[in-house]
Amino acid sequence: MTYYIKNRQASSGQKGLRVAKTEGENNDHLISRFKKNIRAARIVQELKQQRFYHKKLTKTEIRNQAIMRKQYRKKRAQEAYME
C-alpha cells in the first residue's frame, strides 16, 4: 500500500510526496507516518496560504509596518523595564 501526493514540487527537486508500506507495518502506522511527512513538508500550511489571493505590499506599506513594529517593540521593552 502506498500513499502519495502528486505534482508537488519539493525543495529537493523531487515531485510528489510518497510513503511506502514496509514489511510488517500496519496501516495505522503508515497513515500516521504519511501525515507526519505532510506536516514536515508544510503542505497544509502552503495550501492554506494559497486559499486566498494576497496582494503584494508596496514599499511604503512595508516601511510603515517596520516602523510600527519598532514602536511596539520599544513600548514593550519600556513596559517590561518598568515592571
PyMOL commands that set and color helices and strands:
alter all, ss='L'
color gray80, all
select helices_A, chain A and resi 27-41+43-49+59-82
alter helices_A, ss='H'
color red, helices_A
select strands_A, chain A and resi 2-9+15-20
alter strands_A, ss='S'
color yellow, strands_A
deselect
rebuild
show_as cartoon
